[in-house]
Amino acid sequence: MSPLYAAVLAVIVLVLLGVALYRTVGVKTKADYLLAGRSLSATVLVLTLLTSWIGAGSLFAGAENAYKNGFAALWQPAGGWLGLLLIYFIAPRARKFAQFTLPDLLEARYNQAARVLGTIAILFAFTAITSYQFRGGGDVLHLIFPDAVSPTLGTFIIAAFVIVTTALAGMSSVAYMDVVIGSTVTVICVIAAPMLLVKAGGWSGLHTTLPHQYFEFLGNFRVGPDGITEPVAMGVVRGLEFLVPTMLLMLGNQVMYQKFFSARSERDARVSVIGWTLGTLLLETLIVAIAVFGRALYPTGEVALHPREIIPYTARHGLPALMGALLLGAVFAKVISTASNYLFSPATNLVNDIFVRYIAPGASNKRVLAVSRLAVVLLGCWALYQAVYAESILSKMLYAYTIYSAALTPVVLAAFYSKRATAWGAVSAIATGTVITLAWDNAALKTALYIPAIVANRDAIFPALIAAVFALVVVSTFTRSPNAEQLAAGAGS
């Protein structure tokens, strides 16, 4: 273990802890804790949106995808890019609505049942996302301290740090830590990517070292579980199984809406999307490229057995000491930031959508803050449990994205853009999307239902999404139309 790596890591930890402690002083009310006092400028929003979106899902799951499929791994971030094109128009509506959580919108536009079911779906999805941030952070600590910290011990250490810093100051802590992390990570990746390309022999060296599929539109997506090459259509379906959940998570992401609710104004919310789009295009592409360059440099050995570690492994072994330490530290910081965002968000749901809404409507700010911090701790422990028993970050990512994409995104978009979607249509869609996603991994159930193998062997996104949208449309057709007050909530007025 190099003292340089330890020093960089120590600086990052101290800076993040310092930001959390400093921002804690200003937290006095529920709005301060949950929405940073609705004071975030466009610049802060850009960096916190960018940093919360790109975490272990990109740095580990996306990198694992790139290690196996080459540049075809860009199908995954492309879903986010498509989602951002639509978010530009959604952001001002979200800020105009300006509540605390996404279930606030679900109740205002639909009913209480939609709020409760939406909260349940968010808890499942976001604790799963938090769990693989913990797992990725544990991998990073193991790479830095291979003899002293096992991946499991590293996971526990990361979880403890994230839970403490997130519980301290809430959204204010999360957002301003993101400012530090987002700007640092972007600069380091811009410098590291060309250095690794040169070390891999440039483009000609890559083409010599890597299989030709790594430079094709579908990569290895056409190779089935049995190793047989499938028709092009099946490769496209596999690509869409990465693109569609990412796009729909982006469109319905509560973390994003909470940031927009925290914006200083509607203009700040809209302007932030432009910067977020440009930053995401750049950083996601660089992450895939760094993973592909790492695959060319390290095609065998330990990292081939654990391809999710390719970016931190390449930082540790493929770059000069200082740059490697900075890139590894940046990965570490990004994982912490994303974990904080996705841990804080469902904690907000438990407090605002369950505790304040049903248990203690008249609770004081002091009591709400105490319960909020307790919720962070409890959900953090649940996410840690999932992290310890998760087999694959990539599969965990797809599971989390699918729950959210199928259960919530269609209902959220309908709230903003459909005058015909009804309360019970929304309830049926949320329930259908959640249940199908949770049940899809049960092979015995799929056999009992006589689901064809060509469907049963795919990920859950399309069955769950199609069923949820079908339920939304059909039930809305046969139930009473929303009233004027409900439609006004969706319009953000």
Secondary structure, DSSP 4 states (H G I P E B T S, - for coil): --HHHHHHHHHHHHHHHHHHHHHHTT--SHHHHHHGGG-B-HHHHHHHHHHHHSSHIIIIIIHHHHHHHGGGGGHHHHHHHHHHHHHHHHHHHHHHH--SSHHHHHHHHT-HHHHHHHHHHHHHHHHHHHHHHHHHHHHHHHHHSTTT--HHHHHHHHHHHHHHHHHHHTHHHHHHHHHHHHHHHHHHHHHHHHHHHHHTTHHHHHHHHS-GGGGSTTTTTTB-TTSPBPPHHHHHHHHHHHHHHHHHHHHH-HHHHHHHHTBSSHHHHHHHHHHHHHHHHHHHHHHHHHHHHHHHH-SSSHHHHSGGGHHHHHHHHHS-HHHHHHHHHHHHHHHHHHHHHHHHHHHHIIIIIIIIIII-TT--HHHHHHHHHHHHHHHHHHHHHHHHH-S-HHHHHHHHHHHHHHHTHHHHHHHHH-SS--HHHHHHHHHHHHHHHHHTT-HHHHHHTT--HHHHTS-SHHHHHHHHHHHHHHHHHTSPPP-HHHHHHHHT-
